[in-house]
């Protein structure tokens, strides 16, 4: 059991429940995960835990500064441990999500602070663009060659077919 979290909860008049521990463990194990993915992982151990409990627990853990969320495109946000700090790069063609050091945007952060008085949290958003593989595919398509369409999961090192039956040039 996470003793520091247990102490933090106790100071707020709350207790560390098995469900809260399971949700935190799932976030840690998955790295980046939507509430639905966290729920699936938790239900493998505790089938009675429902999605509402997962959402409430993620909200509580985020309020305590234990986890943070980021928007990686359309759909539900993804959650990770708070110390998991980086910029997300999302390919708008294949959906691949890569990570880059948060320092990549330090110049932008300095400008927004200096010019606008705005403190940028670059780890909360995703930058959209074209990944290296899709950019290479685009170059190949322009020269008459086509590569198969794959969606990359950099967290697990898997490549799975992107939208079945749709070639990259059709999207």
N, C-alpha and C positions, 0 to 999 in steps of 0.2 A: 504494500500500500504506500502511496506517495505521502510521506510524513509532513512535508512542507505544505502541501495542499490541504492536508487534514488540519493542520494548525491554522491556516488562513481561513478555512471554512468555520472552524470552531470559534475564532475571534468574531465572526459575523453571526454567530448563533446558529450555524448550520452544521451538519455532520457529513462525514465522508461515507456515502452509501456505496454498496457494491455496484450499482448501476453507474454512478459517477466515475468510479474507478475503471469500469469496463469501457466507458466512452473515452476516457482519457487514454487508456491503453490502446484502443482502436486507432485514435488519431496518431499516436506515436508510431504504431506499427505500419500504418498506411502512408504516412508522410504527408500527402495531400489527399483529402477525401471530402466528398460531399456528405451531407447529413445522411443521405440514403445509403451510401457506402459504409459509413460508420455504423448505421443501424444494422445492416446485413452482417457486418463483422461481430457486433455485439450479440445479435440474435443467434449466432453460431454457438455461443456459450450460454446465453440467457434468452431463450425464445420468447419469454413474456415481456421483454422490454420493447416498447413501441416507439414509433418515430417521434411522437410528441415528447416523450421523455428524452430522446436524443437531442431534439432541437432545444429544449429547455436547458439541458445540461451543457450543450455547446455555448449557449447564450451566457450561462452562469460562468463557465470556464473562461470565456472571452472577457467578461466583466472583471474577472479576477486577474487577468493578464497572463493566463496559462496557455491559452490558444489564441490564434488570430485567424481571420478569414480574408480571402482574396477573391476577387471576381475574375475568372479566367475566360470570360466570354458569356454566351447566353446560358441561362439555366442557373442552378443553385451555386452558391459560393462554395469554395473549397476551404477546408480548415487544416491547419498545421500547428505545431507547437510554436509558441510565441518567439522562441529563439531562432526559429527557422526563417532567416531573413535573406531574401534575394528578390530580384526582379523576374517576373514571369514573361516569357516570350511565347506568344501563341500564334501558330501558323494558321492563317485564315483559309488555307486550301485543304490541308490534311488534318488539322486539329492538334498537331504535335505541340507539346508544352515543354519548353526548355527553360533552364534556370541560368541567370547571369548574376554576378555580384551586384549588390545594391549600390555599390560605389560607382557603377556604370552611369548612374544618373546624378552623381554628386554635383556636376556643373549645373544641371537643371535645378537641383534643390537649392544651390547657392543663389542662382538668379531669381527664383521665385521668392526666396527669403529677402534678398536685397531689394529687388524691384517692387515686390508686392506685399512683403511682410508675411508671406504664406509659408508655413512649415510643411514641406512635402513628405508624405509617407509613401515612398516608391514601392514598398513591399505589399501594399494593399491593392494594387492594380496590375493589369497585364498589358503588355505592349503587343499590338497585333501587327503582323507582317507576313512575310514568306520565308519559311525555313530554307536551309541550304539545299536539302534534297529536292524540295519543290522548285526552287530557283533553278537547280540543275536540270530538272525535268522540263521546265519551261524552255530552257535553252535547247535541250534535246528535241522538244516538240517543234521548235522553230526550224530545226535542221532535219526534220523528217523522221525522228525516232521518238518512240513513246515508251515510258517506263510504267510498270504497274502502279496503281494507286494504293498507297499504304498509309495507315495512320500509326504514328509512332507513340509509344508510351515510354518516355525516357526514364520514368521511375522504375519500371520493371524490365526495360530492355526488350520489349516485345514489339513486333510489327504485326498488325492485323489489317485485313482489308478494310478500306474506307467504305463509304456508302456502296453496298453491293449493286452491281449492274450499272454503275455510273462511272464513266471514265473521267479522268481529271479535266479533260477539255470540255466536258459536258456541264461542268458546274459553274 
